[in-house]
Amino acid sequence: GVGSGSHGTLDWLPERGTRVHVLDRRSGAVEVHVVQPPFFFFHVCNTFEADGAVCVDLCAFDDPEIVSSLSLERLTDDSQARDLPRSRVVRLSLPRRGGGDGGGDADGG
């Protein structure tokens, strides 16, 4: 309904890490599957291929607290709006033709 969001359908399970999949653009098959330490993100800044890896730059948060922080009530209260969780730019470097858990790295560079 009006005023409700889809964020209520998501579960935060940090003990399971963040799962990242790279798909082949032609076939749709999973080419790479890695599990990263837990993080939450909204925005991808950039993606490119370099040295046999798919690189993804994104704005990461430590947890999904940002979702509840963006309520209209909180954003219109100056005392609360100034204290929003901050993201950091992270680069994931995911080796092509990899597989299994692990691999890739989350790099704050």
Backbone as JSON Lines, residues from 0, in Angstrom:
{"i":0,"aa":"G","n":[0.81,-1.17,0.0],"ca":[0.0,0.0,0.0],"c":[0.87,1.26,0.0]}
{"i":1,"aa":"V","n":[0.21,2.38,-0.03],"ca":[0.9,3.67,0.0],"c":[1.65,3.8,1.32]}
{"i":2,"aa":"G","n":[2.89,4.23,1.24],"ca":[3.68,4.43,2.44],"c":[4.38,3.19,2.95]}
{"i":3,"aa":"S","n":[4.13,2.05,2.35],"ca":[4.85,0.84,2.78],"c":[5.95,0.55,1.77]}
{"i":4,"aa":"G","n":[6.97,-0.11,2.23],"ca":[8.1,-0.39,1.35],"c":[8.39,-1.89,1.3]}
{"i":5,"aa":"S","n":[9.21,-2.26,0.36],"ca":[9.57,-3.67,0.21],"c":[10.63,-4.1,1.21]}
{"i":6,"aa":"H","n":[11.25,-3.14,1.94],"ca":[12.33,-3.51,2.85],"c":[11.86,-4.45,3.95]}
{"i":7,"aa":"G","n":[10.58,-4.49,4.24],"ca":[10.06,-5.41,5.24],"c":[10.12,-6.86,4.81]}
{"i":8,"aa":"T","n":[10.35,-7.11,3.54],"ca":[10.43,-8.49,3.03],"c":[11.85,-9.02,3.04]}
{"i":9,"aa":"L","n":[12.81,-8.21,3.47],"ca":[14.21,-8.62,3.47],"c":[14.63,-9.06,4.87]}
{"i":10,"aa":"D","n":[15.48,-10.06,4.94],"ca":[16.05,-10.51,6.21],"c":[17.53,-10.21,6.23]}
{"i":11,"aa":"W","n":[18.04,-9.7,7.33],"ca":[19.47,-9.43,7.5],"c":[20.06,-10.62,8.28]}
{"i":12,"aa":"L","n":[20.9,-11.41,7.61],"ca":[21.52,-12.59,8.21],"c":[23.03,-12.47,8.07]}
{"i":13,"aa":"P","n":[23.66,-11.61,8.88],"ca":[25.09,-11.35,8.71],"c":[25.96,-12.59,8.89]}
{"i":14,"aa":"E","n":[25.5,-13.56,9.64],"ca":[26.28,-14.78,9.83],"c":[26.45,-15.57,8.53]}
{"i":15,"aa":"R","n":[25.63,-15.28,7.53],"ca":[25.73,-15.97,6.23],"c":[26.57,-15.19,5.23]}
{"i":16,"aa":"G","n":[27.06,-13.99,5.62],"ca":[27.86,-13.18,4.7],"c":[27.0,-12.59,3.61]}
{"i":17,"aa":"T","n":[27.65,-11.93,2.68],"ca":[26.98,-11.36,1.51],"c":[27.35,-12.2,0.3]}
{"i":18,"aa":"R","n":[26.37,-12.73,-0.36],"ca":[26.6,-13.6,-1.52],"c":[26.61,-12.76,-2.78]}
{"i":19,"aa":"V","n":[27.64,-12.97,-3.59],"ca":[27.79,-12.21,-4.83],"c":[27.86,-13.21,-5.99]}
{"i":20,"aa":"H","n":[27.06,-12.94,-7.0],"ca":[27.03,-13.81,-8.19],"c":[27.36,-12.96,-9.41]}
{"i":21,"aa":"V","n":[28.19,-13.49,-10.29],"ca":[28.46,-12.87,-11.58],"c":[27.86,-13.8,-12.62]}
{"i":22,"aa":"L","n":[26.99,-13.23,-13.46],"ca":[26.31,-14.03,-14.49],"c":[26.93,-13.78,-15.85]}
{"i":23,"aa":"D","n":[26.95,-14.81,-16.67],"ca":[27.34,-14.65,-18.06],"c":[26.22,-13.88,-18.76]}
{"i":24,"aa":"R","n":[26.56,-12.78,-19.41],"ca":[25.53,-11.93,-20.02],"c":[24.81,-12.61,-21.17]}
{"i":25,"aa":"R","n":[25.44,-13.54,-21.83],"ca":[24.79,-14.22,-22.97],"c":[23.9,-15.37,-22.51]}
{"i":26,"aa":"S","n":[24.43,-16.24,-21.65],"ca":[23.68,-17.44,-21.27],"c":[22.87,-17.28,-19.98]}
{"i":27,"aa":"G","n":[23.26,-16.32,-19.14],"ca":[22.6,-16.16,-17.85],"c":[23.12,-17.13,-16.8]}
{"i":28,"aa":"A","n":[24.08,-17.98,-17.16],"ca":[24.63,-18.95,-16.22],"c":[25.49,-18.25,-15.17]}
{"i":29,"aa":"V","n":[25.5,-18.8,-13.96],"ca":[26.35,-18.26,-12.91],"c":[27.8,-18.59,-13.24]}
{"i":30,"aa":"E","n":[28.61,-17.56,-13.39],"ca":[30.02,-17.73,-13.73],"c":[30.89,-17.71,-12.47]}
{"i":31,"aa":"V","n":[30.52,-16.88,-11.52],"ca":[31.28,-16.75,-10.28],"c":[30.29,-16.65,-9.13]}
{"i":32,"aa":"H","n":[30.6,-17.33,-8.04],"ca":[29.82,-17.21,-6.81],"c":[30.83,-17.08,-5.67]}
{"i":33,"aa":"V","n":[30.74,-15.98,-4.93],"ca":[31.62,-15.78,-3.78],"c":[30.79,-15.33,-2.59]}
{"i":34,"aa":"V","n":[31.31,-15.57,-1.41],"ca":[30.69,-15.08,-0.18],"c":[31.67,-14.1,0.44]}
{"i":35,"aa":"Q","n":[31.2,-12.88,0.65],"ca":[31.99,-11.8,1.23],"c":[31.6,-11.62,2.7]}
{"i":36,"aa":"P","n":[32.41,-10.94,3.48],"ca":[31.95,-10.53,4.81],"c":[30.66,-9.72,4.66]}
{"i":37,"aa":"P","n":[29.81,-9.7,5.68],"ca":[28.49,-9.04,5.53],"c":[28.6,-7.53,5.3]}
{"i":38,"aa":"F","n":[27.8,-7.04,4.36],"ca":[27.63,-5.62,4.12],"c":[26.29,-5.4,3.45]}
{"i":39,"aa":"F","n":[25.83,-4.16,3.43],"ca":[24.56,-3.79,2.8],"c":[24.87,-2.68,1.81]}
{"i":40,"aa":"F","n":[24.18,-2.66,0.66],"ca":[24.42,-1.58,-0.3],"c":[23.15,-1.27,-1.07]}
{"i":41,"aa":"F","n":[23.1,-0.03,-1.56],"ca":[22.05,0.41,-2.48],"c":[22.6,0.62,-3.87]}
{"i":42,"aa":"H","n":[23.77,1.25,-3.96],"ca":[24.23,1.8,-5.22],"c":[25.54,1.18,-5.69]}
{"i":43,"aa":"V","n":[25.57,0.83,-6.97],"ca":[26.8,0.44,-7.64],"c":[27.34,1.69,-8.32]}
{"i":44,"aa":"C","n":[28.59,2.02,-8.05],"ca":[29.22,3.22,-8.62],"c":[29.78,2.95,-10.01]}
{"i":45,"aa":"N","n":[30.38,1.76,-10.18],"ca":[31.11,1.47,-11.41],"c":[31.35,-0.03,-11.48]}
{"i":46,"aa":"T","n":[31.41,-0.56,-12.7],"ca":[31.84,-1.95,-12.91],"c":[32.74,-1.98,-14.13]}
{"i":47,"aa":"F","n":[33.71,-2.88,-14.11],"ca":[34.6,-3.04,-15.25],"c":[35.33,-4.37,-15.11]}
{"i":48,"aa":"E","n":[35.99,-4.78,-16.17],"ca":[36.81,-5.98,-16.16],"c":[38.27,-5.58,-16.25]}
{"i":49,"aa":"A","n":[39.11,-6.23,-15.44],"ca":[40.54,-5.95,-15.46],"c":[41.3,-7.18,-14.97]}
{"i":50,"aa":"D","n":[42.34,-7.55,-15.69],"ca":[43.21,-8.65,-15.27],"c":[42.45,-9.92,-14.92]}
{"i":51,"aa":"G","n":[41.48,-10.28,-15.74],"ca":[40.73,-11.51,-15.53],"c":[39.72,-11.47,-14.41]}
{"i":52,"aa":"A","n":[39.39,-10.29,-13.92],"ca":[38.43,-10.17,-12.82],"c":[37.33,-9.18,-13.19]}
{"i":53,"aa":"V","n":[36.16,-9.37,-12.61],"ca":[35.09,-8.39,-12.69],"c":[35.21,-7.53,-11.44]}
{"i":54,"aa":"C","n":[35.36,-6.23,-11.63],"ca":[35.51,-5.29,-10.51],"c":[34.2,-4.52,-10.36]}
{"i":55,"aa":"V","n":[33.73,-4.44,-9.13],"ca":[32.49,-3.73,-8.82],"c":[32.78,-2.73,-7.7]}
{"i":56,"aa":"D","n":[32.57,-1.47,-7.98],"ca":[32.7,-0.42,-6.97],"c":[31.29,-0.11,-6.47]}
{"i":57,"aa":"L","n":[31.1,-0.14,-5.15],"ca":[29.78,0.14,-4.61],"c":[29.89,0.89,-3.29]}
{"i":58,"aa":"C","n":[28.78,1.48,-2.89],"ca":[28.69,2.22,-1.62],"c":[28.15,1.25,-0.58]}
{"i":59,"aa":"A","n":[29.0,0.8,0.33],"ca":[28.64,-0.22,1.31],"c":[28.39,0.38,2.69]}
{"i":60,"aa":"F","n":[27.45,-0.23,3.38],"ca":[27.15,0.07,4.78],"c":[27.48,-1.18,5.59]}
{"i":61,"aa":"D","n":[27.78,-1.03,6.86],"ca":[28.08,-2.19,7.7],"c":[26.86,-3.07,7.93]}
{"i":62,"aa":"D","n":[25.67,-2.46,7.9],"ca":[24.43,-3.19,8.13],"c":[23.28,-2.41,7.48]}
{"i":63,"aa":"P","n":[22.06,-2.93,7.52],"ca":[20.95,-2.25,6.83],"c":[20.28,-1.15,7.65]}
{"i":64,"aa":"E","n":[20.91,-0.65,8.69],"ca":[20.32,0.41,9.51],"c":[19.9,1.62,8.67]}
{"i":65,"aa":"I","n":[20.58,1.86,7.55],"ca":[20.27,3.0,6.69],"c":[18.81,2.95,6.22]}
{"i":66,"aa":"V","n":[18.26,1.77,6.05],"ca":[16.88,1.65,5.54],"c":[15.91,2.3,6.51]}
{"i":67,"aa":"S","n":[16.0,1.97,7.79],"ca":[15.08,2.58,8.76],"c":[15.45,4.04,9.01]}
{"i":68,"aa":"S","n":[16.71,4.39,8.78],"ca":[17.15,5.78,8.98],"c":[16.57,6.73,7.95]}
{"i":69,"aa":"L","n":[16.08,6.22,6.84],"ca":[15.56,7.07,5.77],"c":[14.04,7.29,5.87]}
{"i":70,"aa":"S","n":[13.48,7.05,7.04],"ca":[12.04,7.31,7.21],"c":[11.79,8.81,7.13]}
{"i":71,"aa":"L","n":[10.63,9.18,6.64],"ca":[10.28,10.6,6.53],"c":[10.32,11.28,7.9]}
{"i":72,"aa":"E","n":[9.84,10.58,8.92],"ca":[9.84,11.14,10.27],"c":[11.26,11.49,10.71]}
{"i":73,"aa":"R","n":[12.19,10.6,10.46],"ca":[13.58,10.84,10.89],"c":[14.24,11.92,10.03]}
{"i":74,"aa":"L","n":[13.98,11.91,8.73],"ca":[14.62,12.88,7.84],"c":[14.13,14.3,8.05]}
{"i":75,"aa":"T","n":[12.92,14.47,8.58],"ca":[12.39,15.81,8.81],"c":[12.69,16.33,10.21]}
{"i":76,"aa":"D","n":[13.38,15.53,11.01],"ca":[13.8,15.94,12.35],"c":[15.3,16.26,12.28]}
{"i":77,"aa":"D","n":[15.64,17.56,12.32],"ca":[17.04,17.97,12.15],"c":[17.99,17.24,13.08]}
{"i":78,"aa":"S","n":[17.58,16.98,14.3],"ca":[18.48,16.33,15.25],"c":[18.81,14.89,14.85]}
{"i":79,"aa":"Q","n":[17.89,14.24,14.15],"ca":[18.12,12.85,13.71],"c":[18.68,12.79,12.3]}
{"i":80,"aa":"A","n":[18.32,13.73,11.46],"ca":[18.75,13.7,10.06],"c":[20.25,13.87,9.92]}
{"i":81,"aa":"R","n":[20.86,14.51,10.89],"ca":[22.32,14.74,10.82],"c":[23.12,13.49,11.19]}
{"i":82,"aa":"D","n":[22.45,12.49,11.76],"ca":[23.15,11.33,12.28],"c":[22.8,10.06,11.48]}
{"i":83,"aa":"L","n":[22.9,10.14,10.16],"ca":[22.61,8.99,9.32],"c":[23.85,8.11,9.19]}
{"i":84,"aa":"P","n":[23.67,6.79,9.05],"ca":[24.82,5.92,8.82],"c":[25.56,6.34,7.55]}
{"i":85,"aa":"R","n":[26.86,6.24,7.57],"ca":[27.7,6.63,6.43],"c":[28.12,5.38,5.65]}
{"i":86,"aa":"S","n":[28.13,5.53,4.34],"ca":[28.63,4.44,3.5],"c":[30.1,4.68,3.2]}
{"i":87,"aa":"R","n":[30.73,3.66,2.65],"ca":[32.11,3.77,2.18],"c":[32.17,3.12,0.81]}
{"i":88,"aa":"V","n":[33.04,3.61,-0.04],"ca":[33.19,3.01,-1.37],"c":[34.09,1.78,-1.22]}
{"i":89,"aa":"V","n":[33.6,0.67,-1.74],"ca":[34.29,-0.61,-1.65],"c":[34.45,-1.16,-3.07]}
{"i":90,"aa":"R","n":[35.58,-1.77,-3.34],"ca":[35.77,-2.44,-4.63],"c":[35.81,-3.95,-4.39]}
{"i":91,"aa":"L","n":[34.89,-4.65,-5.05],"ca":[34.94,-6.1,-5.07],"c":[35.68,-6.51,-6.32]}
{"i":92,"aa":"S","n":[36.65,-7.38,-6.18],"ca":[37.39,-7.9,-7.32],"c":[37.1,-9.39,-7.39]}
{"i":93,"aa":"L","n":[36.3,-9.78,-8.38],"ca":[35.79,-11.15,-8.48],"c":[36.43,-11.87,-9.66]}
{"i":94,"aa":"P","n":[37.28,-12.87,-9.41],"ca":[37.95,-13.55,-10.51],"c":[36.95,-14.25,-11.43]}
{"i":95,"aa":"R","n":[37.13,-14.08,-12.74],"ca":[36.26,-14.75,-13.71],"c":[36.53,-16.24,-13.68]}
{"i":96,"aa":"R","n":[35.51,-17.0,-14.01],"ca":[35.61,-18.45,-14.06],"c":[36.04,-19.04,-12.73]}
{"i":97,"aa":"G","n":[35.66,-18.35,-11.64],"ca":[35.95,-18.87,-10.3],"c":[34.86,-19.83,-9.9]}
{"i":98,"aa":"G","n":[34.62,-19.93,-8.63],"ca":[33.54,-20.76,-8.17],"c":[33.7,-21.08,-6.7]}
{"i":99,"aa":"G","n":[32.63,-21.6,-6.12],"ca":[32.66,-21.99,-4.72],"c":[32.64,-20.79,-3.8]}
{"i":100,"aa":"D","n":[32.68,-21.07,-2.51],"ca":[32.71,-20.01,-1.51],"c":[34.11,-19.45,-1.42]}
{"i":101,"aa":"G","n":[34.21,-18.21,-1.0],"ca":[35.51,-17.56,-0.89],"c":[35.86,-16.91,-2.19]}
{"i":102,"aa":"G","n":[37.11,-16.59,-2.37],"ca":[37.54,-15.92,-3.6],"c":[37.07,-14.49,-3.62]}
{"i":103,"aa":"G","n":[37.65,-13.71,-4.47],"ca":[37.3,-12.29,-4.52],"c":[37.74,-11.61,-3.25]}
{"i":104,"aa":"D","n":[37.73,-10.31,-3.26],"ca":[38.08,-9.6,-2.04],"c":[37.31,-8.31,-1.98]}
{"i":105,"aa":"A","n":[36.97,-7.94,-0.76],"ca":[36.35,-6.63,-0.53],"c":[37.47,-5.7,-0.1]}
{"i":106,"aa":"D","n":[37.65,-4.67,-0.86],"ca":[38.79,-3.79,-0.67],"c":[38.26,-2.38,-0.52]}
{"i":107,"aa":"G","n":[38.57,-1.74,0.59],"ca":[38.07,-0.4,0.85],"c":[38.74,0.67,0.03]}
{"i":108,"aa":"G","n":[39.68,0.32,-0.87],"ca":[40.46,1.28,-1.64],"c":[39.69,2.17,-2.45]}
